Every structure is written in structure tokens, then in C-alpha cells.
Amino acid sequence: ALIEEEPEDSIVHIDYAITLVSLACLIRDAHQPTEEKELLKQAECHFVQAASLGNYQAYYHLAGLYSLVGFYPQALHFIEKAQFFGVLPSIM
């Protein structure tokens, strides 16, 4: 509902995408991976939308998503983009 009300709010897209990733992890089933994959694809779309709206924090989240699914070259690419834009979280 929030995305429909505020389609240009990048934070709503990021929050929704994080929720989708969490849900995908909760329903993970090796015998039925279709639903998990669909949720992760939707999450990817929302992270990309947030990035296109100028929220560079989405790059960090895309790196995490790609790492989670084993797409390590893409994960590294987005970690580098996040570092370039100065949005990596502190380790402290």
C-alpha cells in the first residue's frame, strides 16, 4: 500500500525489498524453490528502483542479495559501487 501511495519514495522500496528477502529466507524449501526465487526477483526490482531514485544505499543491499544467491561477481560490483558512493556501513 505504501508503494502505491508513494511510488517515488526510495526508502519504502528498500524497506519492502528487505522484507521480501527476509520472507524468502524464511520460506526456503529445497523441494520448491520457485516461490523463494520469485520473492528474491521482486526484491531485486525494488532495490534497483530505489537506486534509480537516487538512494545509493540500495547498492549495498543489492550486494547482499547477490551474495545470498551466490552471484559473487555481481555482489562485488555492487559493494564497489556502495563504497564509491560512501554508503557502506561502519564496522563499529
N, CA, C and O of each residue as an XYZ file, in Angstrom:
368
protein
N       0.825     -1.196      0.000
C       0.000      0.000      0.000
C       0.868      1.259      0.000
O       0.535      2.246     -0.656
N       1.992      1.223      0.743
C       2.863      2.399      0.786
C       3.501      2.680     -0.569
O       3.665      3.837     -0.955
N       3.855      1.634     -1.282
C       4.463      1.828     -2.604
C       3.455      2.461     -3.555
O       3.817      3.299     -4.380
N       2.202      2.066     -3.442
C       1.169      2.675     -4.288
C       0.957      4.141     -3.922
O       0.726      4.971     -4.801
N       1.034      4.462     -2.638
C       0.852      5.843     -2.187
C       2.060      6.712     -2.497
O       1.918      7.878     -2.866
N       3.248      6.141     -2.347
C       4.498      6.884     -2.523
C       5.440      6.136     -3.474
O       6.478      5.644     -3.030
N       5.112      6.037     -4.758
C       5.951      5.254     -5.671
C       7.348      5.826     -5.886
O       8.230      5.128     -6.387
N       7.556      7.065     -5.520
C       8.866      7.695     -5.705
C       9.676      7.739     -4.408
O      10.715      8.396     -4.355
N       9.217      7.054     -3.373
C       9.919      7.038     -2.087
C      10.880      5.855     -2.066
O      10.458      4.708     -1.916
N      12.154      6.131     -2.213
C      13.151      5.072     -2.302
C      13.261      4.271     -1.006
O      13.557      3.077     -1.046
N      13.031      4.897      0.117
C      13.129      4.191      1.396
C      12.036      3.124      1.501
O      12.278      2.037      2.027
N      10.847      3.429      1.006
C       9.768      2.442      1.006
C      10.163      1.252      0.134
O       9.914      0.106      0.507
N      10.769      1.506     -1.007
C      11.203      0.413     -1.882
C      12.261     -0.442     -1.187
O      12.205     -1.670     -1.257
N      13.209      0.185     -0.526
C      14.252     -0.576      0.173
C      13.650     -1.388      1.310
O      13.953     -2.573      1.449
N      12.809     -0.774      2.116
C      12.200     -1.495      3.238
C      11.379     -2.689      2.748
O      11.432     -3.770      3.335
N      10.630     -2.485      1.681
C       9.818     -3.574      1.140
C      10.716     -4.692      0.604
O      10.440     -5.872      0.822
N      11.775     -4.323     -0.089
C      12.690     -5.323     -0.637
C      13.354     -6.129      0.474
O      13.497     -7.346      0.354
N      13.758     -5.467      1.545
C      14.360     -6.184      2.678
C      13.349     -7.168      3.268
O      13.705     -8.288      3.634
N      12.106     -6.749      3.355
C      11.058     -7.638      3.856
C      10.894     -8.851      2.948
O      10.733     -9.974      3.426
N      10.935     -8.621      1.634
C      10.813     -9.735      0.684
C      11.976    -10.714      0.818
O      11.774    -11.927      0.761
N      13.184    -10.199      0.995
C      14.355    -11.067      1.171
C      14.207    -11.884      2.450
O      14.477    -13.085      2.459
N      13.786    -11.242      3.514
C      13.593    -11.957      4.784
C      12.543    -13.051      4.643
O      12.734    -14.166      5.129
N      11.447    -12.738      3.986
C      10.398    -13.726      3.770
C      10.914    -14.880      2.924
O      10.622    -16.040      3.214
N      11.670    -14.577      1.894
C      12.231    -15.629      1.039
C      13.118    -16.569      1.850
O      13.086    -17.784      1.654
N      13.902    -16.009      2.751
C      14.770    -16.843      3.593
C      13.957    -17.701      4.555
O      14.337    -18.832      4.856
N      12.850    -17.167      5.033
C      12.003    -17.911      5.969
C      11.278    -19.073      5.308
O      11.051    -20.105      5.939
N      10.913    -18.910      4.042
C      10.153    -19.970      3.369
C      11.041    -20.881      2.534
O      10.537    -21.721      1.789
N      12.341    -20.728      2.647
C      13.281    -21.520      1.840
C      12.941    -23.010      1.941
O      12.847    -23.576      3.030
N      12.765    -23.610      0.791
C      12.440    -25.029      0.704
C      13.168    -25.599     -0.504
O      12.900    -25.207     -1.640
N      14.073    -26.510     -0.263
C      14.879    -27.070     -1.347
C      14.028    -27.807     -2.380
O      14.440    -27.956     -3.530
N      12.856    -28.262     -1.978
C      12.000    -29.017     -2.897
C      11.089    -28.112     -3.724
O      10.559    -28.539     -4.750
N      10.903    -26.857     -3.283
C      10.059    -25.909     -4.011
C      10.716    -24.524     -4.008
O      10.285    -23.632     -3.278
N      11.751    -24.351     -4.821
C      12.481    -23.079     -4.807
C      11.798    -21.952     -5.572
O      12.262    -20.813     -5.517
N      10.716    -22.234     -6.279
C      10.082    -21.241     -7.143
C       9.609    -20.012     -6.372
O       9.871    -18.884     -6.788
N       8.922    -20.217     -5.262
C       8.383    -19.090     -4.506
C       9.499    -18.220     -3.934
O       9.413    -16.992     -3.960
N      10.540    -18.859     -3.420
C      11.687    -18.115     -2.895
C      12.334    -17.275     -4.002
O      12.636    -16.100     -3.793
N      12.545    -17.870     -5.168
C      13.167    -17.154     -6.280
C      12.321    -15.970     -6.724
O      12.856    -14.906     -7.039
N      11.018    -16.146     -6.750
C      10.128    -15.061     -7.159
C      10.211    -13.890     -6.173
O      10.245    -12.729     -6.582
N      10.244    -14.196     -4.895
C      10.372    -13.132     -3.889
C      11.702    -12.393     -4.032
O      11.759    -11.171     -3.899
N      12.765    -13.143     -4.302
C      14.082    -12.517     -4.459
C      14.136    -11.651     -5.726
O      14.777    -10.600     -5.734
N      13.473    -12.089     -6.780
C      13.401    -11.282     -8.004
C      12.646     -9.981     -7.751
O      13.048     -8.919     -8.225
N      11.557    -10.071     -7.004
C      10.805     -8.872     -6.664
C      11.654     -7.927     -5.818
O      11.641     -6.713     -6.024
N      12.386     -8.492     -4.872
C      13.255     -7.677     -4.022
C      14.302     -6.959     -4.870
O      14.564     -5.772     -4.673
N      14.894     -7.684     -5.807
C      15.884     -7.089     -6.699
C      15.293     -5.892     -7.439
O      15.926     -4.841     -7.541
N      14.077     -6.060     -7.953
C      13.421     -4.967     -8.682
C      13.226     -3.739     -7.798
O      13.401     -2.610     -8.258
N      12.872     -3.947     -6.557
C      12.659     -2.808     -5.651
C      13.979     -2.150     -5.263
O      14.038     -0.928     -5.128
N      15.036     -2.935     -5.083
C      16.346     -2.339     -4.817
C      16.807     -1.512     -6.015
O      17.322     -0.406     -5.847
N      16.625     -2.041     -7.213
C      17.014     -1.315     -8.429
C      16.196     -0.032     -8.558
O      16.728      1.015     -8.930
N      14.908     -0.117     -8.251
C      14.062      1.086     -8.304
C      14.556      2.133     -7.310
O      14.618      3.318     -7.637
N      14.905      1.707     -6.110
C      15.412      2.645     -5.102
C      16.704      3.300     -5.589
O      16.902      4.501     -5.410
N      17.573      2.511     -6.199
C      18.826      3.070     -6.720
C      18.533      4.070     -7.833
O      19.180      5.114     -7.913
N      17.572      3.761     -8.683
C      17.238      4.679     -9.779
C      16.620      5.968     -9.259
O      16.650      6.995     -9.936
N      16.059      5.912     -8.057
C      15.501      7.115     -7.432
C      16.571      7.901     -6.669
O      16.271      8.919     -6.045
N      17.811      7.426     -6.721
C      18.920      8.156     -6.113
C      19.329      7.687     -4.739
O      20.157      8.331     -4.095
N      18.775      6.581     -4.266
C      19.166      6.062     -2.960
C      20.300      5.059     -3.159
O      20.060      3.900     -3.498
N      21.523      5.507     -2.948
C      22.685      4.670     -3.210
C      22.861      3.562     -2.186
O      23.634      2.633     -2.419
N      22.166      3.635     -1.064
C      22.203      2.557     -0.081
C      21.688      1.258     -0.717
O      22.037      0.164     -0.274
N      20.871      1.386     -1.736
C      20.350      0.208     -2.434
C      21.480     -0.638     -3.009
O      21.334     -1.855     -3.123
N      22.597     -0.027     -3.371
C      23.728     -0.790     -3.901
C      24.265     -1.767     -2.863
O      24.611     -2.901     -3.195
N      24.333     -1.336     -1.624
C      24.790     -2.212     -0.543
C      23.838     -3.396     -0.400
O      24.274     -4.537     -0.242
N      22.552     -3.123     -0.457
C      21.563     -4.188     -0.321
C      21.577     -5.126     -1.532
O      21.387     -6.333     -1.381
N      21.796     -4.586     -2.709
C      21.931     -5.444     -3.890
C      23.139     -6.363     -3.747
O      23.083     -7.530     -4.134
N      24.213     -5.847     -3.203
C      25.403     -6.684     -2.976
C      25.058     -7.837     -2.042
O      25.461     -8.976     -2.280
N      24.324     -7.548     -0.995
C      23.921     -8.603     -0.069
C      23.010     -9.624     -0.723
O      23.160    -10.826     -0.504
N      22.071     -9.153     -1.521
C      21.153    -10.053     -2.217
C      21.912    -10.971     -3.169
O      21.694    -12.183     -3.174
N      22.799    -10.396     -3.970
C      23.547    -11.212     -4.924
C      24.488    -12.179     -4.215
O      24.712    -13.290     -4.696
N      25.032    -11.772     -3.096
C      25.865    -12.680     -2.315
C      25.031    -13.835     -1.766
O      25.464    -14.987     -1.766
N      23.839    -13.508     -1.302
C      22.937    -14.518     -0.745
C      22.605    -15.608     -1.764
O      22.503    -16.782     -1.410
N      22.437    -15.221     -3.018
C      22.074    -16.207     -4.044
C      23.287    -16.761     -4.792
O      23.134    -17.556     -5.720
N      24.482    -16.345     -4.395
C      25.698    -16.910     -4.974
C      26.188    -16.255     -6.246
O      27.005    -16.830     -6.965
N      25.696    -15.045     -6.537
C      26.179    -14.295     -7.704
C      27.288    -13.359     -7.245
O      27.090    -12.149     -7.130
N      28.451    -13.930     -6.985
C      29.533    -13.181     -6.344
C      30.132    -12.066     -7.187
O      30.464    -11.019     -6.630
N      30.291    -12.228     -8.506
C      30.803    -11.095     -9.289
C      29.878     -9.873     -9.213
O      30.349     -8.741     -9.098
N      28.562    -10.108     -9.278
C      27.608     -9.001     -9.173
C      27.643     -8.402     -7.764
O      27.549     -7.186     -7.598
N      27.778     -9.257     -6.760
C      27.851     -8.777     -5.381
C      29.060     -7.860     -5.206
O      28.952     -6.791     -4.605
N      30.192     -8.274     -5.724
C      31.402     -7.450     -5.625
C      31.224     -6.134     -6.371
O      31.657     -5.085     -5.894
N      30.598     -6.184     -7.525
C      30.345     -4.969     -8.303
C      29.541     -3.962     -7.474
O      29.871     -2.776     -7.445
N      28.495     -4.432     -6.807
C      27.656     -3.505     -6.058
C      28.282     -3.081     -4.737
O      27.978     -2.000     -4.232
N      29.151     -3.910     -4.168
C      29.908     -3.465     -2.983
C      30.828     -2.320     -3.386
O      30.964     -1.336     -2.659
N      31.454     -2.454     -4.544
C      32.332     -1.386     -5.028
C      31.546     -0.113     -5.308
O      32.020      0.984     -5.013
N      30.347     -0.249     -5.876
C      29.506      0.936     -6.114
C      29.107      1.583     -4.783
O      29.131      2.806     -4.648
N      28.744      0.756     -3.814
C      28.376      1.284     -2.496
C      29.555      2.006     -1.861
O      29.386      3.061     -1.248
N      30.747      1.442     -2.006
C      31.938      2.093     -1.464
C      32.194      3.415     -2.186
O      32.522      4.416     -1.549
N      32.046      3.422     -3.498
C      32.257      4.635     -4.277
C      31.344      5.763     -3.799
O      31.773      6.912     -3.694
N      30.087      5.433     -3.510
C      29.135      6.443     -3.060
C      29.158      6.675     -1.539
O      28.388      7.477     -1.011
N      30.054      5.959     -0.851
C      30.213      6.187      0.581
C      29.057      5.711      1.448
O      28.755      6.319      2.475
N      28.411      4.627      1.037
C      27.255      4.154      1.785
C      27.465      2.817      2.476
O      26.502      2.200      2.932
N      28.701      2.363      2.559
C      28.958      1.123      3.306
C      28.794      1.415      4.797
O      29.217      2.467      5.277
N      28.181      0.484      5.528
C      28.021      0.717      6.966
C      29.355      0.590      7.696
O      30.276     -0.082      7.232
N      29.431      1.229      8.810
C      30.633      1.145      9.654
C      30.737     -0.239     10.282
O      29.721     -0.880     10.551
N      31.954     -0.697     10.513
C      32.128     -1.996     11.170
C      32.096     -1.839     12.685
O      32.129     -2.842     13.399
N      32.036     -0.664     13.175
C      31.984     -0.434     14.624
C      30.589     -0.088     15.072
O      30.361      0.138     16.261
